[in-house]
Amino acid sequence: RIDGEALCFERTLEFDPTRRYCHGVAFMPLRPGIVCAAMTTGTPAVHFVDTVGEVQIAPFVDDGWIPKSVTFAGASMVVVSVRQNVGQDPRARNVARVALVAVEVETGDHQVLDAHEFHDTVMDGCHARGTMVYVAEQANDAVRVFEVSGQQLLPRPTMEGFSFPHDVGVSPDGQWLAVAN
């Protein structure tokens, strides 16, 4: 809990033991007491719990995709996922995906409205400011930029020249982009 300028520890939200690794979190803008957690182990999914740890909405599971990060552009959720084909097969390829998802708060239904796949890459953290979405693309030393327009996720020019970016943020005034390398 943030109390003025101090950070006060309240509790840890526990998940099923098979889902121990949380890679990204966000709060829902229309339900600010709900935490969305991108869980990469067990059955990979974005889970929705309130601040006392009770499940509020059914998890978002996107078969075959491992969610790494989550953010919101307006009421729509943006999920960055990967399909990491790591193993002995030298032909194995990594695929990343950025998906725009409608979340039905009352029923817990989720619908992928639009998605873009990128081959031979790994994407990580994401951040939204207004209708703009910024995604750290580690493998290509870039930040992918998208604009949410209705039910579409429109690609915008990619920002290049970073070194293995893991996460991205935008200042409240929109003047600065911070990239964690």
Secondary structure, 3 states (H helix, E strand, C coil): CEECCEECCCCCCCCCCCCCCEEEEEECCCCCCEEEEEECCCCCEEEEEECCCCEEEEEECCCCCEEEEEEEECCEEEEEEEEECCCCCCCCCEEEEEEEEEECCCCCCEEEEEEEEEECCCEEEEEEECCEEEEEECCCCEEEEEEEECCEEEEEEEEECCCCCCEEEECCCCCCEEEEC
